[in-house]
Amino acid sequence: MTLLAPSAATPWLAPDRFWPGVIAATADLDAPVGVLELDALAWNAADLVRRAGGTPIRLASKSLRVREAIEAVLALPGWHGVLAYSLREALRLATRIDDVVLGYPTVDRGAIAALARDEEAARRITLMVDSVDQLDVVDAVVPPDRRPELRVAIDLDMSIDLPVLGHLGVRRSPLRDAASAVALGREVARRAGFRLVGLMGYEAQIAGVVDRYGANLAHERVIAEVKRRSAAQAFARREAAVAGLSEIAELEFVNGGGTGSIESTITDSSVTELTAGSGLFAGHLFDRYRTFRPAPAASFLLSVVRTPQTGLATVEGGGWIASGPIGPDRRPLPVWPPRLAYEAREQAGEVQTPLRGGALRTGDRVVLRHAKSGEPAERLAAYRLVRGGVRQGEWPTYRGEGMTFT
Ligand SMILES: Cc1ncc(COP(=O)(O)O)c(C=O)c1O
């Protein structure tokens, strides 16, 4: 736990020492090597808390997928509880963490049955619903009189429609206004075996859309205006839903936001807690926000296996492409040596990736950062912990512990 001690050190600001230090600290290991730099991780955890300005942060576990990292961050001030992404995962986390909200609906019958068998897990885990359909699935697996009361939160859609631009945000919950959220809240309260405890509204079009475009100031202005209008419309909806639901049940939490939206989400006075995860490991997509600049805590190292011609080196692996709208920003970003570029016709390959621009030799290491924060854990058995160019141990990923949830 003390591995994540707060530190004033910012070694990543000197990349010409930082990345060679990461390479040297892991030189004895065979690639691919996943690395978490602990000063960077601690700095990110503290910076998210600073940005939250006193609002507690719930940790989005999908953006880590490393149990010991989750527990280490939760031990820090300002962090409380997990937003899990699968009920099986939530059941596992709840053996050690007392507040686990499932951020998405589930129809996993085996996991629902396990939850219903476990009184302690039922006290610790909150299910997410956006329709009576999900309540019906739970009742079909275990009827209300044969299970402990299950905690339920409602997922409010926070997307908006703007003229010309159309739909902005994610298509998840069908509850597109306060009245429909309140109607579902009434149904949860009416039905035996469920207890309404919270509301979540994730404003993806603010949190998940980068807003720093370098020289393209016109584009930046458009995005800023879209985010401003999103906040005005969607926050009013969330506030109205909270007001209505509070007449039905005493809400323990109102959750909103993500790493990319903290400054905006805290202006909604109905929000009692934020969610953040990606800003901890800091996939490179999170380099392009205006209000914060995360430290590159997570990286992975690949080995050069051949040099097809001068100035071109081929590493083993590399095609760790991120989810989301397909585009060049979903590729891993080579960060060391500096100025490496993909071959336009090959890009990041299934087992080999040629990179142009360095004076690399067979056996050398290249450092890359994934676009997203949690996904590399699906390819790595463990992250090696490095601080100040020295190895500090390792944390297994979910996958390394034999768990793959989505
Ligand atoms: C429900 C929900 N809340 C919050 C987030 C934000 O998480 P992060 O900070 O990892 O971007 C997400 C990300 O997809 C999400 O699905």
The ligand as an SDF file (V2000), in Angstrom:
LIG
                    3D

 16 16  0  0  0  0  0  0  0  0999 V2000
  -20.3250    5.0230  -16.2470 C   0  0  0  0  0  0  0  0  0  0  0  0
  -18.9920    5.6590  -16.4160 C   0  0  0  0  0  0  0  0  0  0  0  0
  -18.5870    6.5830  -15.5380 N   0  0  0  0  0  0  0  0  0  0  0  0
  -17.3800    7.1610  -15.6550 C   0  0  0  0  0  0  0  0  0  0  0  0
  -16.5250    6.8620  -16.6820 C   0  0  0  0  0  0  0  0  0  0  0  0
  -15.2120    7.5850  -16.7740 C   0  0  0  0  0  0  0  0  0  0  0  0
  -14.1240    6.8050  -16.5310 O   0  0  0  0  0  0  0  0  0  0  0  0
  -12.6580    7.3030  -16.8420 P   0  0  0  0  0  0  0  0  0  0  0  0
  -12.2570    8.2400  -15.7790 O   0  0  0  0  0  0  0  0  0  0  0  0
  -11.8740    6.0390  -16.8140 O   0  0  0  0  0  0  0  0  0  0  0  0
  -12.6510    7.9460  -18.1760 O   0  0  0  0  0  0  0  0  0  0  0  0
  -16.9190    5.9160  -17.6310 C   0  0  0  0  0  0  0  0  0  0  0  0
  -16.0420    5.6100  -18.7710 C   0  0  0  0  0  0  0  0  0  0  0  0
  -16.4010    5.0140  -19.7590 O   0  0  0  0  0  0  0  0  0  0  0  0
  -18.1780    5.2940  -17.4940 C   0  0  0  0  0  0  0  0  0  0  0  0
  -18.6030    4.3730  -18.3830 O   0  0  0  0  0  0  0  0  0  0  0  0
  1  2  1  0
  2  3  1  0
  2 15  2  0
  3  4  2  0
  4  5  1  0
  5  6  1  0
  5 12  2  0
  6  7  1  0
  7  8  1  0
  8  9  2  0
  8 10  1  0
  8 11  1  0
 12 13  1  0
 12 15  1  0
 13 14  2  0
 15 16  1  0
M  END
$$$$
